[in-house]
Amino acid sequence: MTTSSTAAQQDSVIVQCQACHSDVPGGAFCGYCGAHLYPLPGSGPDRWRADSYVAEPNEQLVRLSLISSLFPHLVPRSRTAFRVTLGLLIVVLVVVALMRWQAALIAVSVFGVPALFIAYVRQAGVGSDLGRPVIAWTSLTGLALGAGWAYLTGPVLANTYLSALGAGNGSGRLLAQGLSIPVLGALLMLVPAVLARVYRPASRESLDGYAVGARSALFFTAAAIAVRAAPQLSSGLVAHHKPAGVLLMQAGVQGLAMPLTAAAAGGLIGLALWFSGRGHFQRGPKRRAVVAALTLVVVIYAALGVVDVASLTPAVQLWWHLVFAAIALLALRIGVHFALLHEQPDATHGEAALCVHCRHVVPDMAFCPNCGAASRASSRVARGARRAVAEAPMGAAPAALFPGYGVPPGSYSAPLPHSTSPAGLIAAVAAALTVAVVAVSAISVNVTPAAVHYACPPDCGRPPIGPPVGGEPGQAPTPEPPAATPPTAPPVAVQTYPRFTSKDGAFSVAYLPAADVTKSDDGITMTFDRIEGEIRLFGTPANNRTPRQIVEQYIEKNYRTAKTAYQIPNAMVGYEPGYGEVDDFSNENPNATSTRGRLLVMTAVKNDLALVAVAEGPMVRFTPRTSAHPSAVNMIIAQLMGNSVNSFTWNKPAGP
């Protein structure tokens, strides 16, 4: 049998709440509006309740508590399991990044946080509240929109990113795309929640909207990350070409910060759309809440767009992503708090219920009179189970007995609230991630091309492109698909090439007639039709630096993700001994399709003037069928720079 609140009121003092003016049972909190019945000094305005978060009364409102913010439905004992599992997930991300296990890193980044959120929805009973059809179609819509958006915009941003490196061409276009693509993507990410709300769901609880918005946003982001990271799988299971710091940044951004930001942003919008206030919170405040939430989401994603196109070190880029994830989670926490404080409460029927936070049997009201926890911080299934309260019979098991508060004195029996064990949750998430890692690794093995070994003869290749300096024109080879096709015009002797002379007259260099040339005071940039990448030829003061120092400093400044592939033996520029190396670099903008670039930098110093030749383009594996001659450079455009490198001339000593 249940205990009525009428009987409870006979044994408790009835007081009037100074915030909502309702007559409620005496206690620490108003059972109707959640305000302090007896405000403490420094606790802030009664309707704010900043000293006690409604989903976890033992925590303050303004606090970076990831689990209670992201998983507000959980009972306190379940939060420990999710906290431990999330900590282990972070450890796994760090380990696979340090080991450079690229395929495993992609799998854990894509499926890690979504798997944890799915476990939360199942454990808290939110899925039963929403219904399987709503969960299914909003999740599938998020997946489809995320994959489609990444497929359309990822290559565009990747190409712009490559063109903006080095000489900085296209930096304005990169900034415009870097801002617009994440912001428009964020708005598209919110579409499933908006559609679900337009179809007038039977449920109007704020946390139902949170679950719909957060889940669909997580699925959108996971699909986008998978599509953008897919090209990395063709590089093999282990990313030998990437520095560990870059992979750590990728793990932190794509495996943690982006999913958390997406869940918070989508959940905040869903929360505002589903909010149904009481009293003067019915109309105007709801519209303002939606506008404020949408504005915050746009600002956060615009700021992240600026971070991703800025020339930042991987550590700084990761730091800013984590900062904005924390801001989004804090905004979500505040939104959940105020929504639960001011939304229309459930209709009560004079029952008593078990509060899972303070573990007291209390009158079934919107808020626990003892600890102030919101009743709607639990699913409807869980709330129904907690109402099965009865006066304890003699000899009842101690584990099922709970004290009363605001109800007739005595002990009460109630079902123990279901909680998730750390071992069970870890096992479930680990099993899901193991399947994902095995599947992604199998795909990587199948799409990674086998290593090509040259045997000369017969695989000696054809002569290099172009004639030797001063020699007769030769026939340029024509690479076969998928390699790009070099210019088909008959080559001419280098003496007849157009020549660039620096503004100060310190050096000159010849360039190919077929090239599209952009000139500056200290050098030129060459690009070619149908060939990706560019060649840069320029001079810079040596300032008593060695050729190797000049190359390393240039790469460190312009290619922060570069990793040395090999050094060029006996490198010469303008027939002067120098230094050269070939590097791998990658586009680490999380909104762009992952690309593996190749970089060749050579320089020599004379008269304290360094003449530098740079070739940059996508990596294309050379084979006996697709390259002119055996070469480890694996970059088509690098085949066109040889004659220009040899044609460098120091005209006079640099300086006064």
Residue, then its C-alpha position, 0 to 999 in steps of 0.5 A: m500500500t502507498t502512503s498518502s501525502t495527506a497523511a504525511q502532512q498531518d505529521s509535518v509542518i505545512v509552510q508557505c514557500q516565499a518563492c512560489h507562495s505554495d503551501v508545502p511540507g516543511g523541509a530544506f526545499c520547496g517540493y513544488c518549485g525547488a527553492h530553499l524554504y530557508p535560504l542560506p546566506g550566500s546561496g543566491p536568489d531562491r529561484w537560482r539555487a546555485d548552491s545545489y544542482v537539481a540533478e545532483p544536489n551534492e554538487q554546486l551548479v557552476r562546476l565542471s562535472l562531466i558525468s552529472s552534466l552529460f548524464p543527468h538521469l543517472v542515479p548517484r551510484s551509477r555515476t561511478a561506473f560511468r566515470v570509471t568507464l570514461g576514464l578508461l576510454i581516455v586512457v585507451l585513446v592515449v595508449v593507441a595514439l602513443m603506439r600509433w595504432q591508426a586504425a584502432l584510434i579511428a575506431v575508438s574515436v568514432f565509437g567510444v563516446p557514442a557507445l557510452f551514451i547508448a549505455y546511458v540511455r538504456q540504463a536510465g530508461v530514457g529509451s522506454d520513455l521516448g520509444r524506439p521509433v523516435i530513437a531510431w529515425t533521429s539517430l539514422t537521420g543524424l548519421a546520414l546528415g553527418a556522413g553526407w556533410a563530411y563527404l561534400t565539405g571535407p575535400v573542399l576544406a582539405n584542398t584549401y588548407l593545402s593551398a594555404l600552407g607554405a607561401g600562404n596562398g588562399s589564407g582568406r578562403l581558408l578562413a572563410q571556409g574554416l568558419s562557415i563549414p563548422v557553423l553550417g555543420a552545427l546547424l545541420m546537426l540540430v535538424p533531427a531534434v528540430l524535426a522530432r519536435v515539429y512532429r509534436p511528440a507526446s512527451r514534453e519533458s525537457l530531458d527527453g528533448y535533451a536525450v533526442g538532441a544529444r544522441s542525434a548530434l553524437f551520431f552526426t559527429a561520429a559519422a562525420i569523423a568516420v568519413r573524414a578519417a577514412p582515407q587514413l585507413s589506406s596508410g596501414l594499421v600503424a601511422h609511422h608517418k605521423p608524430a605521436g603528438v599529432l596522433l594525441m591531438q587527434a585522439g583528444v579532439q576527435g575522440l573526446a572534445m568533438p563528441l562532448t561538444a556535439a552532445a552538449a550542443g545538441g542536448l542544449i537545443g533539444l532541452a530548449l525545444w522541449f521545455s514547457g514552463r509553468g506560470h510566467f515561464q510558458r511563452g516568452p522565456k521559452r523563445r528566448a531560451v531557444v534563441a540563446a541556446l542557438t546563439l551559443v552553439v553558433v558562437i562555439y562552433a565559429a570559435l572552433g573553426v578559427v582555432d582549427v584554421a589558425s597555425l597552432t601547435p597540436a597541443v594548443q589546438l587540443w587545449w582550445h577544443l577542450v576549453f570549448a567542450a567545457i564551456a558547452l558542458l557548463a552551458l548544458r548543465i545550467g540549461v538542465h538546472f533551470a529547465l528542471l526548476h521551471e518546467q511544468p511538474d508532474a501531476t501528483h496523486g497523493e503518493a510517496a516516493l523514494c528519493v534516490h539521491c538522499r535515499h529517503v521516502v518523501p512526498d511525491m512532488a516535483f522536488c525532494p523536500n529533503c535534498g532538493a533533487a528534481s523528480r524529473a531528473s529520472s526517467r518516467v519508468a524510474r519514477g514509476a518504480r520509485r512510487a512502489v513504497a509501503e510501510a515496512p512490515m516487521g522483520a523486513a530486510p534491512a537493505a530494503l528499508f528507508p527512513g521517511y521525511g515529510v511522511p509519517p514517522g517510521s521505516y518504509s520498504a521500497p525497491l532498491p534503485h537499479s544501478t550500473s556496476p563498473a565491471g558490467l559497463i566496462a565489459a559492455v563498452a569494451a566488447a563494443l569497441t573491440v568489435a569496432v576495432v577489429a572491423v576497422s582494422a580489417i578494412s584498413v588491411n584490405v585497402t592498404p596497397a602492398a609495398v612495391h619493390y623495384a627490381c632494376p632491371p627490368d624496372c629501371g623506369r624511363p629518364p627523368i622529366g626534362p632535358p639535362v641543363g644545356g642538353e637536347p630536349g628529351q621525351a617526358p614520360t606520361p604517368e598512368p592513372p591514378a597519377a596526374t599527367p605532367p605537361t605534354a608540350p615538348p620540353v626545351a633546354v633550360q637556357t631558354y626558360p623564362r627567368f626570375t630575378s629577385k627585386d634586390g638582384a641577389f639571385s635568379v632562377a629559371y622556371l618552366p614555361a608551362a607553369d602558372v607563376t605567382k611572383s613576389d619580391d623574393g621568389i616565385t610559386m609554380t602550379f600546373d594544370r592537372i597536377e596537385g601541389e605547388i613548387r616554391l623557389f625563393g631566397t632568404p637571408a641565412n643569418n649565419r644558419t646552416p642549410r639544415q637549420i634553415v630547412e628545419q626552421y622553415i618546416e617547423k614554422n609552416y608544417r607543424t604536423a610534418k615528420t621526416a621521411y628521409q634526408i636527401p643524400n648529397a643535396m645540391v641547389g644551384y650546384e652548391p652543396g646544401y641540405g634537403e629532406v622529404d617529410d610527410f605532413s597531414n591536414e589535422n583540421p577535424n572538419a577537413t578530409s584527412t590527407r597525407g601530404r608530401l614535402l620536399v625542401m632543399t637549400a644551399v647557402k652562399n654569400d649568406l643568402a639561402l636559396v630554397a626550393v620547396a615542392e608540396g603535394p599529395m603523396v602518390r605511391f610510385t610504382p614501376r608503371t606510374s613513375a618515370h624512375p624509381s624514387a622514394v619521393n612519391m610526389i608527382i610535382a616534385q618531378l618537375m622541379g629538378n631543372s629549376v633547382n639546378s638553375f639557381t644563380w647567386n648574382k652578387p653578395a647579399g646585403p649592402 
